[in-house]
Amino acid sequence: MIRLDDLALFVRSAALGSFSQAAREVNLLPGQASAAIQRLERELDIRLFARSTRSLRLTEEGKRYLPFAEEALQALRAGHEGLRGPGTALNGTLQIAAPSDFGRNVLLPWIAEFRQDHPGLDIQLLVSDQVTDVFRDPVDIALRYGQIDDASFIALPVAPANRRVLVASPAYTARHGRPASLDALAAHRCLAYRLRGRVYDRWCFPTEDGERLVQIAGPLVSDDADVVRRWALAGEGIAYKSWLDVCADVVAGRLEVLLPAVVGQATPLNLVCPHRKQFSPAVKLLHALVSERCAPLLDRLERLPETPADSASLA
């Protein structure tokens, strides 16, 4: 008889390409995971993986069997959710991935509130600017900035009207002045962001004639979006940030929006997961909470004041 734990290890090993990584997720030794796969192969009388000292890959039989294994495990999870009913308290574990700045400074208190309402639910929050692979990484859902064009997974809008804004601290503008136009950014210290080895030193602004790219420069670069925000707070330069990440700082006066009449790059926030069937009651409630909390922040974005100097700011 096929063991469910063996089936789950097979699915995770296929996703991660490693028995060792799959074993670590469930606190097993690598040898125990390998033994579980061998046991499953004996039950099925097929070879699921082609193994070598350096690689692990699915056989053709393993590739054909994988979607059935995933569907079986999902059906069991759905059955469990159905038995609990809509009024049953949430339990289990929800693994969430979020961008560094948003995760630490915006989402964290909302997660605390969510846990207070659902104390039986364990939450694992993974905070990183690396784009999470919801198929391979050990997460249930990911909150992700940007347009979602990949049809292989499901994306629910959380803050579709979010966009980037230019910000600097009052201390910076007191020393260096405020740029009167996008062209003037070339004379300012701008804070650049690095992702996967690429420095994003050309800032994009949508216009009626298409996208406009503005070359920027500055002495500080980081691969952590929260570090860029902290540099801006410290008066080190101008940052081009998601409004959701800096809204609280702007409201508190720690940062000022520069060129508010200039429309920044669209940066929608979405909740992403591999399949619609994974929208468990916990995921649905969290999606509703984050969407509800983001709505008033986006209202503030729409009410940003425009200064007279901004009318020619695209020049």
ABEGO torsion letter per residue (X at the ends): XBBAAAAAAAAAAAAAGBAAAAAAAAGBBAAAAAAAAAAAAAAAGBBABBBBAABBBBBAAAAAAAAAAAAAAAAAAAAAAAAAEAABBBBEBBBBBBBAAAAAAAAAAAAAAAAAABAABBBBBBBBABBBBAAABBBABBBBBEBBABAABBBBBABAABBBBBBBBAAAAAAAEBBABAAAAAABBBBBBBBGGBBBABBBBBBAAEBBBBBBBEABBBABAAAAAAAAAAGAEBBBBBAAAAAAAAAAGABBBBGAABBBBBBBBBBBBABAAABBAAAAAAAAAAAAAAAAAAAAAAABBBBAAAAAAAX
